[in-house]
Amino acid sequence: MQVPKVVEIKRIEEESPTVKTFIFDWKVDSEKPGQFMMVWNFEDEKPMSISLIDNIKNEIGISIRNVGEFTKQIHKLQIGDKLGLRGPYGRGFDISGIKVLAVGGGIGMAPIVAYSEKASKSGIEVHIVSAASTMDELLFSERIKRSGAKLLTCTDDGTHGYCGYGTDLAEKALSEEDYDMVVSCGPEIMMKKLFKMVEKYRIPSQFSLERYMKCGLGLCGQCCVDDQGWRVCVEGPVFWQDELRMITEFGKYKRDSSGQKHKI
């Protein structure tokens, strides 16, 4: 039976004014960048991407943006406080290729930084487009630099790096460099534009989707996507581009807890 494991918060990293990373002792086994954990605050449970996988220190980290009541409560926790974790769940990123472009937007940088660290250790040359609304919200820049990856930053307001959207900077990179893989996580409107680019350039690509999840195990069917019925928590959250071609809702709409469609 899948039940949460209650663990103490070992460290807390302040990533930005709105994002904190909570680090726990955890026996790292098959965890992969792109997978997620179900996080339980003893009242409610939500899926959160794994942003740190350290199989030397046996630690994992979960990066959480303060956007609602659940995350607001977690942001108040201190070192030594406890949370419940179960997982890891879902399909993560495939670590392959020689030269990879990784594109992350906002909190979507959480699995991207974990990917960067693991891929770089495997000898893959990684270039990362990190997009945020403003300089203070750019995430994991120092970790990315330490991993050896090349960091390309952009902000909507031009306070750091390229002034514009992550897709603009990605288009520039794709036109100037030869990549044999693209990976991405972020707002779906961003990934839809990126998807059209990789189709044009004919580059194999992986995209991490976000959908409303209840169980994380594929039992409730809450996160099924049209028209294939794939469960994002099991068949995803990472999908290859040839799979995304068959997901008719991609870049168009997603459903809330009641099943109601909401335009993206």
ABEGO torsion letter per residue (X at the ends): XBBBBBBBBABBBBABAABBBBBBBBBBBABBBGBBBBBBAGABBBBBBBABBBAAAGBBBBBBBBABAAAAAAAABBBGBBBBBBOBBEBBBBBBEABBBBBBBEAAAAAAAAAAAAAAAAGBBBBBBBBBABAAABBGAAAAAAAGBBBBBBBAAGABEBBEBAAAAAAAAAAABBBABBBBBEBAAAAAAAAAAAAAAGBBBBBBBBBBBAAGAGAAGAABBOAAGBBAAAAOABBBAAAAAABAABGABBBBAAGBBBBX
